[in-house]
Amino acid sequence: MSNIKLFESKTIRSEWNEPEQQWYFSIIDVIEILTESARPRKYWNDLKAKLAKEGSEVSEKIGQLKMTASDGKIRETDVANAKTLLRIIQSIPSPKAEPFKLWLAQVGYERLEEIENPEKATQRTRELYKQKGYSDDWIEKRIRSIAIREELTDEWKKNEVKTQQEYAILTAEISKATFGITPSQHKNIKNLKRENLRDHMSDLELIFSMLGEASTTEIVKTQKPKGFIKNRSAAKQGGTIAGNARRALELKTGKKVVNGENFLPPSKKHKELK
C-alpha cells in the first residue's frame, strides 16, 4: 500500500492507520492542489485561524504525523482523516473541490478492496506507472523494489527500530554505502523536489538500491540486531555489499551508475534546470 496518493498527477502524502482502519492525509498537500497557492502553508494557517474563530470543531480533529517533506527531511505536518478533510474542503472555494471529494471516496473504497485482495494494490500501482509512461521492464523492477523495501522495514520493526526518523537514517546509511551519497544528495543530482527518488531512478540505480536493501534484510535476519544502533551497523554492511558491486561495474564500463536522468515531464525539467 502506497503512502503517496495521486490526484490529477499531484502527490498527496498519506498514512494508513491500522487500528482506526482509515487514511490520514497531509492537509498542506491538499491545500496546495485545491488553491494552487504558492504559499499553501500560510493559506492553511490563515484558514485554520478563521475556522477556530468561527467556533469550528475542525481544529480539534486535526492530528500531526511525521512525513517526508519536499527537501527529503522528515517533519511533523498537519493531517486529517477523510471526514475532517471534507469539512476543510467545504471552506475552500475551488473548482477542484467536487472532483476531489469523489477522489477521496474512491481512495477509501480502493483501500477496502485491497484489504480483501492485496493483489489489487500491486495491480493499481502497475497501472499508475503505465499511465505515467514508464516501460514494462522498469515497472517490474519498481514493483519488486517496493516488495524488497517492505520486507526490510518489517525486519527493522521486528528488531526494535521504532521511529520514522530512525527508518530514514538507516535508509540513508544504505544509500551512502551503496551510492556514496545520501538520498537528498541523490535527489539534487536529478533536480528533484518533492518527487519520490525511486520513481526517478534508472534501471541500474534501482537494481543496486534493491541489492543494498535485500543484503541488509538478510544480514538482519541472520544477526538479529536489536535496536537502532546495531541495525545501523547492519545497514552499512548491507549497503557496502551493493557499493562494492557498483564500483566493480563502474570500473569495467567506465560509466557512473548514479546520473541526472529522471522521469520528469520535459516542461518541468526545463523549468527546474533554470
Secondary structure, DSSP 8 states (H G I E B T S, - for coil): --SEEEETTEEEEEEEETTTTEEEEEHHHHHHHHH--S-HHHHHHHHHHHHHHTT-SHHHH-EEEEEE-TTS-EEEEEEEEHHHHHHHHTTS--TTHHHHHHHHHHHHHHHHHHHH-THHHHHHHHHHHHHTT--HHHHHHHHHHHHHHHHHHHHHHHTT--SHHHHHHHHHHHHHHHHSS-HHHHHHHTT-SSS-GGGG--HHHHHHHHHHHHHHHHHHHHH---SHHHHHHHHHHHHHHHHHHHHHHHHHH---S--S-----HHHHHHHH-
